Amino acid sequence: MAQNVTVSEVRVSPDLKSATAYVSTLGGSSTGEILPALNEEAQVFQKEIAHKLKLRFTPRIRFVEDESFEKANRIESILHDLKKEKMQ
């Protein structure tokens, strides 16, 4: 089954040897099956990036789940609850 994935951020290490790509799925479904597949094929992405950018060396890419949206929603919920309590 095809799944749409969004890369929200990529952080490259200071020595440029590794990069972490933060991904989430569109529609909020679990990344449980997708992350292992992406990490298994990371070399394909790395080669394509090297080819497109004409780079001799590219960082080793590691895909992880982006939890920033989930954390932002949790903070917003807490702030909303605090506002409701203050108004009562």
Rosetta silent file (secondary structure, phi, psi, omega in degrees, C-alpha in Angstrom):
SEQUENCE: MAQNVTVSEVRVSPDLKSATAYVSTLGGSSTGEILPALNEEAQVFQKEIAHKLKLRFTPRIRFVEDESFEKANRIESILHDLKKEKMQ
SCORE:     score description
SCORE:     0.000 S_00000001
   1 L     0.000  130.612  179.393    0.000    0.000    0.000 S_00000001
   2 L   -75.104  144.069 -178.741    1.391    3.419   -0.976 S_00000001
   3 L  -134.641  134.226  175.945    1.774    5.994    1.773 S_00000001
   4 L   -84.865  130.936 -177.007    2.387    9.734    1.482 S_00000001
   5 E  -125.263  140.816  176.670    5.275   10.925    3.617 S_00000001
   6 E  -114.796  132.293  172.334    6.397   14.445    4.464 S_00000001
   7 E   -96.911  111.331 -174.992    9.951   15.361    5.414 S_00000001
   8 E   -89.376  -24.584 -178.115    9.513   18.331    7.744 S_00000001
   9 E  -161.836  149.201  172.713   13.161   18.919    8.647 S_00000001
  10 E  -131.153  125.579  177.944   16.645   17.597    7.996 S_00000001
  11 E  -111.135  125.393 -178.808   19.444   18.191   10.486 S_00000001
  12 E  -103.840  137.937  179.787   22.992   17.675    9.300 S_00000001
  13 L   -66.848  155.786 -179.306   25.794   16.985   11.773 S_00000001
  14 L   -57.464  -31.381 -179.941   28.567   19.607   12.081 S_00000001
  15 L   -86.289    1.254  177.980   31.070   17.275   10.394 S_00000001
  16 L    62.747   19.687 -179.204   28.596   16.721    7.490 S_00000001
  17 L   -92.330  -20.001  179.970   28.909   12.935    7.820 S_00000001
  18 E  -142.081  155.627  178.212   25.344   12.230    8.908 S_00000001
  19 E  -139.748  141.544  175.939   21.882   13.700    8.521 S_00000001
  20 E  -111.469  122.295  178.789   18.647   13.051   10.348 S_00000001
  21 E  -103.539  122.657 -179.596   15.459   13.423    8.322 S_00000001
  22 E   -93.439  121.249 -174.745   12.296   13.974   10.361 S_00000001
  23 E  -123.650  152.628  171.481    9.264   12.453    8.648 S_00000001
  24 E  -141.737  159.551  179.722    5.544   12.193    9.247 S_00000001
  25 E   -95.928  145.582  175.023    2.766   10.585    7.289 S_00000001
  26 L   -74.715  135.570 -177.137   -0.019   12.573    5.725 S_00000001
  27 L    93.816   -3.542  175.085   -3.282   11.744    7.383 S_00000001
  28 L    74.270   12.744  178.922   -1.599   11.032   10.703 S_00000001
  29 L   -73.069  166.529 -174.939   -1.235    7.281   10.241 S_00000001
  30 L   -67.477  144.971  176.219    1.578    5.430   11.967 S_00000001
  31 L   -93.747    7.811 -175.793    5.136    5.546   10.649 S_00000001
  32 L   -53.142  -39.626  179.950    5.783    2.095   12.155 S_00000001
  33 L   -91.184  -25.850 -174.439    6.080    0.318    8.808 S_00000001
  34 H   -77.424  -43.050 -177.549    7.414    3.261    6.838 S_00000001
  35 H   -57.547  -47.294  177.942   10.495    4.166    8.899 S_00000001
  36 H   -60.059  -38.149  179.608   12.196    0.766    8.539 S_00000001
  37 H   -66.815  -43.294  178.412   11.542    0.842    4.780 S_00000001
  38 H   -62.489  -44.850 -179.355   12.930    4.367    4.431 S_00000001
  39 H   -67.203  -31.540  176.773   16.024    3.526    6.464 S_00000001
  40 H   -65.590  -34.204 -177.554   16.531    0.355    4.431 S_00000001
  41 L  -101.411   14.070 -176.442   16.557    2.436    1.235 S_00000001
  42 H   -56.902  -34.759  179.825   18.490    5.411    2.656 S_00000001
  43 H   -63.821  -32.842  177.723   21.447    4.728    0.352 S_00000001
  44 H   -63.204  -45.389  177.758   19.186    5.194   -2.674 S_00000001
  45 H   -62.909  -43.485 -179.027   18.234    8.669   -1.430 S_00000001
  46 H   -60.374  -44.987  179.245   21.858    9.450   -0.617 S_00000001
  47 H   -64.103  -41.516 -179.440   23.020    8.484   -4.127 S_00000001
  48 H   -65.168  -41.133  177.353   20.253   10.500   -5.757 S_00000001
  49 H   -62.844  -45.031  178.996   21.108   13.578   -3.700 S_00000001
  50 H   -60.463  -40.900 -179.065   24.786   13.218   -4.587 S_00000001
  51 H   -68.212  -48.468 -177.057   23.925   12.877   -8.255 S_00000001
  52 H   -65.264  -37.856 -176.989   21.459   15.792   -8.391 S_00000001
  53 H   -94.425   -0.473 -179.158   23.718   18.154   -6.435 S_00000001
  54 L    54.013   50.414  178.659   26.901   16.869   -8.060 S_00000001
  55 L  -103.201  145.776  177.161   28.499   16.167   -4.701 S_00000001
  56 L   -79.697  -40.420  179.154   31.355   13.802   -4.134 S_00000001
  57 L  -126.149  140.961  175.468   30.331   12.982   -0.568 S_00000001
  58 L  -129.562  154.345  179.193   26.905   13.166    1.034 S_00000001
  59 L   -65.578  150.613  173.304   25.828   12.645    4.628 S_00000001
  60 E   -75.321  125.336 -173.089   24.537    9.247    5.687 S_00000001
  61 E   -95.297  136.594  175.305   20.786    9.696    6.072 S_00000001
  62 E  -127.681  129.795 -179.575   18.744    8.351    8.964 S_00000001
  63 E   -98.510  131.946  176.860   14.951    8.690    9.005 S_00000001
  64 E  -134.035  159.798  179.635   13.102    9.246   12.304 S_00000001
  65 E   -72.828  134.475  176.015    9.524   10.096   13.199 S_00000001
  66 L   -84.923  113.986 -178.523    8.770   13.804   13.511 S_00000001
  67 L  -102.104    5.827 -174.848    7.017   14.244   16.840 S_00000001
  68 H   -64.537  -37.630  179.620    6.944   18.055   16.763 S_00000001
  69 H   -67.002  -40.227  178.580    3.308   18.281   15.601 S_00000001
  70 H   -63.874  -43.494  178.464    2.195   15.898   18.322 S_00000001
  71 H   -64.977  -40.946  178.886    4.107   17.890   20.957 S_00000001
  72 H   -62.937  -41.588  177.883    2.686   21.188   19.672 S_00000001
  73 H   -63.569  -38.614  179.897   -0.861   19.783   19.883 S_00000001
  74 H   -65.866  -44.789  178.293   -0.230   18.607   23.434 S_00000001
  75 H   -61.518  -44.018  179.350    1.071   22.035   24.509 S_00000001
  76 H   -61.372  -40.399  178.519   -1.909   23.728   22.866 S_00000001
  77 H   -63.683  -43.116  178.849   -4.291   21.385   24.670 S_00000001
  78 H   -62.739  -45.540  179.383   -2.649   22.113   28.031 S_00000001
  79 H   -63.320  -39.366  177.806   -2.820   25.869   27.441 S_00000001
  80 H   -62.422  -44.548  179.110   -6.464   25.574   26.381 S_00000001
  81 H   -63.784  -39.495  178.311   -7.294   23.616   29.550 S_00000001
  82 H   -63.327  -40.476  179.770   -5.496   26.204   31.715 S_00000001
  83 H   -64.174  -41.830  178.671   -7.494   28.989   30.073 S_00000001
  84 H   -63.188  -42.204  179.843  -10.756   27.120   30.731 S_00000001
  85 H   -64.417  -39.822 -178.728   -9.819   26.584   34.403 S_00000001
  86 H   -66.004  -33.948 -178.506   -8.930   30.260   34.836 S_00000001
  87 H   -76.368  -18.873 -177.446  -12.295   31.350   33.412 S_00000001
  88 L   -82.134    0.000    0.000  -14.275   29.155   35.849 S_00000001
